[in-house]
Every structure is written in structure tokens, then in C-alpha cells.
Amino acid sequence: MQEDSQHTLMSDQNSSGDKRPSVAILLSLYNGEAYLQQQLNSIQQQTYTDWALYWRDDGSTDSTLTLMRQFTHEVGAERCVEVTARKGEHLGVTGSYVTLLAQSPPHTALAFCDQDDVWFPDKLERGMAALASVSTSIPALYCTRQTLTNKTLHATSLSSALPESTSFLPAMTQNIATGCTIMLSPAACTLLRNAMPAPTFLLHDWWAYLMVTGAGGRVLTDNQPSLFYRQHGKNAVGARSHFLHRALAALKRGPTAFMNIFRANTLYLLQRQALLTPDTVNALKRLQKTQRPGWPGFMARVSALCRLKQLRRHKMLENLVFRVWFLLG
């Protein structure tokens, strides 16, 4: 039965007869020698086997490249493909993943992958089954919780529970889709390619979440963890901590950083109206009015909170922080 299921998800032949994988795994690397081999092993152990790994090195100075050459020898060059676009440049997390996205094959699902995690064997299988439940014409994003660990993979806790459903306006207030768990349908990948260039001020996962929801796509949340999310002190982006710690850190930063991103997101999305639904565009135009200075802007923000009921975070205390920040402008 499993073989039949996998067969139905196998990729089609393209016009030249070359077979494409049905899911492309995108892996950005930077000095990953300490933990990379465990991640590569977990990819090899996936129960869903119709995958190819597309990887890019972001300027490593350790043995990362040697490990990738060895892995290529083990699985074959057709399953482990180096993306050489902008080779040698240090682009950072978002820039590197966007480069991988741009160079990955069309008409395939994508899975973002971090160099220091360990995937559970059924990660790809669960994600592909979820994406298959959505019409191929609708952009879809799948994401899960994570099992948080220390650097030796000793489990410490679970990441925050995900809401059963979400939409564009909640996406404007916070990102709930952790990049290392995200899988995107072919339609979602096409949407993101059409939206390029990606914003320089935002991580790739929040960008994907905003674009998919803004275009009327589906976000599929899975509260069963799909990987060990290793916390070792050098993560490009660490796991979200306990709410109290997050709240104290947020209060220390103040509203300025968040509101700057909120305003930048609004402008970026308005410049891509052709990719968004009319409801999304109308909401963005209302949000743009909230950025006026002085009393008119404050009253516009009060009005937006009253009229845009979904402009909220999913948890009560976090939503309270958001509302205060938003009103302060």
C-alpha cells in the first residue's frame, strides 16, 4: 500500500523525457561540519524516497564541502545537486535560500532544510500527503512543530503549538511557520518565484507565509513534530523560547523594530498586488493608512483593529503585546 501511495506521488516526465523528483530539498550551508552528517543521514532515511537535494555553500571555511562531496558520491550526482549560482558569495540565510529557490526545478514541491537538524523518517511523507490534499492550482504551505534539543540531541521540550487554521492578517502580526519544517506545493513555489526579489529585511519562512496567505493559499499546520531542532548557541535563528522570556525580550526591544518590519511588509506586498487576492489588497491599503503620522494615524490604527478582526496574534498575551505596539505605531 505504501509503494502504491509513493508511486502516485512520483514526479512526471518533462517534455524531454527527463525525470524530475517530486520534492526538492533546499539546503543552505555555512560552516556546518559539526552536525551536517547527522542531517544528511536523516535525509537518506526518509520513507518518502522521491527526492533530490539542492544545496548551496554560503562561504564555509571548514570541511562542509568535503562532507557534501562525500554525500554526492554516496547518493549520486542526480540526487545531490550543487547550486553554483553566486558561488562563493556570503548571502546570509534569506539570500542563500532564495537563490536555491530560484535555481530549483519547476513543477516540484520544495522542502527547506537546515544543516544542523535531524529529520524524522516520515517528515517528507507526511508533508507530501498533506500538500496532496490541496488542489494543485492553490498555493499551499505545510509546517510542523519541532522537538527542541540541546547540541547532543537530548530532547528538552516542544516548540509552541500551532493554530489549526490561520490567514493573511494573522501572518502580518507574526510568523508561525518555522523554516526548517516548511514544505511548499509547486503552486506556492511558482508564486514565490513570481514575487522575487524577496525582501532583504525578512527571513525566507515569514516571506513564504505572507505570500501564500496573501494570495489566498492554504497553510497546513501539523502539531506532530517532524524533526529534532538542535539548539547549540550558533543557530542562525534559534527556537522561540518560553512566552515570558519572549515577552521580556520584546519589551526590552520596544515596538520600533517590529513596526518597522510591519510597515516594510505592507509596502513590499502592495508592490505585488497582482499576486494577491482583492481582500488582501484592500486590507493592505487600510493598513497603509495606519502609517500616517500623528492623530490621523492613531485613529486609523484604532479603526483597523476594530474593522480587521483577524489582525491579531494567535495567543492572548502575545496579541495584547501586538495591540499595544500597533497602537503606539
C-alpha positions in Angstrom: 0.0 0.0 0.0 2.9 2.4 0.8 4.5 1.6 -2.5 1.3 2.4 -4.3 1.0 5.7 -2.4 4.5 6.7 -3.2 4.1 5.7 -6.9 1.1 8.1 -7.2 3.3 10.9 -5.8 6.3 10.3 -8.1 7.2 13.1 -10.5 6.0 13.3 -14.1 8.3 13.1 -17.1 9.1 16.5 -18.6 9.0 17.2 -22.3 12.5 15.9 -22.9 11.8 12.7 -21.0 14.0 13.6 -18.0 12.6 12.6 -14.7 12.2 15.3 -12.0 11.9 14.5 -8.3 8.6 15.2 -6.8 10.2 17.1 -3.9 13.4 19.2 -4.0 15.1 19.6 -0.6 16.8 23.0 -0.4 19.9 23.1 1.9 21.9 26.2 2.6 25.3 25.6 4.3 27.7 27.6 6.3 30.5 26.1 8.4 28.2 23.1 9.2 30.8 20.3 9.7 29.8 19.7 13.4 26.3 18.4 12.7 25.8 18.1 9.0 26.5 14.4 8.7 23.6 13.6 11.0 21.2 15.7 8.9 22.4 14.0 5.7 21.9 10.6 7.3 18.3 11.5 8.2 17.6 12.6 4.7 18.8 9.3 3.4 16.5 7.5 5.8 13.3 9.2 4.6 10.4 6.8 3.9 9.4 9.0 1.0 12.2 8.4 -1.4 11.4 10.5 -4.5 13.6 13.5 -3.5 16.7 15.4 -4.7 18.9 17.6 -2.6 19.8 21.0 -4.0 22.5 22.7 -1.9 24.5 25.8 -1.8 27.5 26.7 0.3 27.4 30.3 1.7 31.2 30.6 2.1 32.2 27.9 4.5 35.8 27.7 5.7 35.6 24.3 7.4 35.1 20.8 6.0 31.5 21.3 4.9 32.3 21.0 1.2 34.2 17.8 1.8 31.2 16.3 3.5 29.0 17.3 0.7 31.3 15.8 -1.9 31.2 12.5 0.0 27.4 12.6 0.2 27.2 13.2 -3.5 29.4 10.2 -4.2 27.1 8.1 -1.9 23.7 9.0 -3.4 24.7 10.1 -6.9 25.0 13.5 -8.6 21.4 13.4 -9.8 20.2 13.3 -6.2 22.7 15.8 -4.7 23.0 18.9 -6.9 25.2 21.8 -6.1 23.7 25.2 -7.0 26.6 27.2 -8.2 24.7 30.5 -8.8 26.6 33.3 -7.0 29.2 30.7 -5.8 31.5 31.9 -3.1 29.3 34.8 -2.0 28.1 35.1 1.5 24.5 36.0 1.1 23.1 35.2 4.5 20.2 32.9 5.3 17.4 34.5 3.2 19.6 35.3 0.3 21.0 31.8 0.1 17.6 30.1 0.3 16.1 32.4 -2.3 19.0 31.6 -4.6 18.2 27.9 -4.1 14.6 28.5 -4.8 15.3 30.4 -8.0 17.6 27.6 -9.2 15.5 24.6 -8.2 13.4 22.7 -10.8 9.9 23.9 -11.7 6.8 21.8 -11.0 8.1 20.2 -7.9 7.3 20.6 -4.2 10.1 22.1 -2.0 11.3 21.4 1.5 13.6 23.9 3.3 16.3 22.1 5.3 18.8 23.3 7.9 22.2 21.9 8.3 22.1 21.2 12.0 18.7 19.5 12.5 17.8 15.8 12.3 14.6 14.9 10.4 12.3 12.2 11.5 12.0 9.4 8.9 8.4 10.2 7.9 8.9 14.0 7.6 8.7 14.2 3.8 6.0 11.5 3.5 3.7 13.4 5.9 4.3 16.7 4.2 3.7 15.4 0.7 0.5 13.7 1.9 -0.7 17.0 3.4 0.1 19.0 0.3 -1.6 16.4 -1.9 -4.9 17.2 -0.1 -4.9 20.7 -1.7 -5.9 21.5 -5.3 -2.8 21.8 -7.5 -3.9 25.3 -8.5 -3.9 26.6 -5.0 -0.6 27.6 -3.3 0.0 25.5 -0.1 2.5 25.7 2.7 2.9 22.9 5.2 4.7 23.4 8.6 5.0 21.5 11.8 6.1 21.7 15.4 9.6 20.7 16.4 11.2 18.7 19.2 13.8 21.1 20.7 17.1 19.5 21.7 20.5 20.6 23.1 23.6 20.2 20.9 23.8 16.5 21.7 20.2 15.9 20.5 18.9 15.4 24.1 15.2 16.5 23.9 14.3 19.4 26.1 10.8 20.5 25.0 8.4 21.0 22.2 8.1 24.2 20.2 4.9 26.2 20.6 1.6 24.6 19.4 0.4 25.7 16.0 -3.1 27.0 15.4 -5.4 24.7 13.5 -6.0 27.5 10.9 -4.6 30.8 10.0 -4.9 33.5 7.3 -3.2 36.6 5.9 -3.9 39.2 8.7 -2.5 37.0 11.5 0.5 36.4 9.2 1.1 40.1 9.2 1.4 40.1 13.0 3.8 37.2 13.5 5.4 34.2 11.8 4.3 30.8 12.9 6.0 28.8 10.1 9.5 27.7 11.2 11.6 27.5 8.0 13.2 24.1 8.7 9.8 22.4 8.8 8.2 24.2 5.8 7.2 22.3 2.6 5.7 24.2 -0.4 3.5 22.9 -3.1 4.5 23.5 -6.8 1.9 26.3 -7.0 3.4 28.0 -3.9 6.9 27.8 -5.4 5.7 29.4 -8.6 4.1 32.2 -6.5 7.3 32.9 -4.7 9.4 32.9 -7.8 6.9 35.5 -9.3 7.2 37.6 -6.2 11.0 37.9 -6.3 13.1 39.6 -5.3 12.4 38.5 -1.7 12.6 41.3 0.9 16.0 41.8 2.4 14.6 42.6 5.8 12.7 39.3 6.3 13.6 35.7 6.7 12.5 33.4 3.9 10.0 31.5 6.0 7.9 34.6 7.0 8.1 35.8 3.4 6.7 32.4 2.2 4.0 32.5 4.9 2.9 36.1 3.9 2.8 35.4 0.2 0.9 32.1 0.4 -1.8 33.5 2.7 -1.9 36.9 0.8 -2.5 35.0 -2.4 -5.4 33.0 -0.9 -3.4 29.9 -0.5 -3.6 27.2 2.3 -1.4 26.9 5.3 -1.5 23.3 6.7 -0.3 23.1 10.3 0.8 19.8 11.9 1.3 19.7 15.7 3.2 16.4 15.4 6.9 17.3 15.4 8.8 16.3 12.2 12.4 16.9 13.4 14.9 17.4 16.1 15.6 21.2 16.2 19.1 21.4 17.6 19.9 24.4 19.8 23.6 24.9 20.1 24.2 28.6 20.6 25.3 29.3 17.0 21.9 28.8 15.3 21.2 31.3 12.5 17.7 31.5 14.1 17.0 29.8 17.4 13.8 28.3 18.6 11.2 30.5 20.2 11.7 30.4 24.0 9.0 30.4 26.7 6.5 33.2 26.4 7.7 35.0 29.5 11.3 35.2 28.1 10.0 36.3 24.7 7.7 38.9 26.3 10.6 40.3 28.4 12.9 40.4 25.3 10.1 42.1 23.3 9.5 44.7 25.9 13.3 45.4 26.1 13.4 45.9 22.3 10.3 48.1 22.2 7.8 48.4 19.4 10.1 50.2 16.9 11.8 47.1 15.3 8.5 45.2 14.9 6.6 48.2 13.5 9.4 49.0 11.0 9.1 45.4 9.7 5.3 45.7 9.7 5.5 48.9 7.6 8.1 47.4 5.3 5.9 44.3 4.8 2.9 46.4 3.9 4.9 48.3 1.3 6.5 45.2 -0.2 3.2 43.4 -0.6 1.4 46.4 -2.1 4.1 46.4 -4.8 3.0 42.9 -5.6 -0.8 43.4 -5.8 -1.2 41.4 -9.0 -0.3 38.2 -7.0 -2.7 38.9 -4.1 -6.4 38.5 -3.6 -8.7 41.6 -3.6 -9.4 41.1 0.1 -5.7 41.1 0.8 -5.1 44.3 -1.2 -8.0 46.1 0.5 -6.6 45.1 3.9 -3.1 46.3 3.0 -4.5 49.7 1.8 -6.3 50.1 5.1 -3.1 49.2 6.9 -1.1 51.7 4.9 -3.4 54.4 6.2 -2.4 53.4 9.8 1.2 54.6 9.0 0.2 58.3 8.8 1.9 60.5 11.4 0.2 62.0 14.4 -3.5 61.8 15.4 -4.8 60.7 11.9 -2.5 57.6 12.0 -3.5 56.7 15.6 -7.2 56.9 14.7 -6.6 54.8 11.6 -4.9 52.2 13.8 -7.8 52.1 16.2 -10.2 51.7 13.2 -8.1 48.9 11.8 -8.2 46.9 15.0 -11.9 47.3 15.1 -12.6 46.5 11.5 -9.9 44.0 10.7 -10.9 41.4 13.3 -8.3 38.9 12.2 -5.4 41.3 12.7 -4.3 39.6 15.8 -1.8 37.1 17.1 -3.0 33.6 17.9 -2.3 33.6 21.7 -4.0 36.1 24.1 -0.9 37.6 25.8 1.1 37.8 22.6 -1.9 39.5 21.0 -2.0 42.0 23.8 1.6 42.9 23.2 0.9 43.3 19.5 -2.1 45.6 20.0 -0.1 47.9 22.3 2.8 48.1 19.8 0.4 48.6 16.9 -1.4 51.4 18.6 1.8 53.1 19.6 2.8 52.9 15.9 
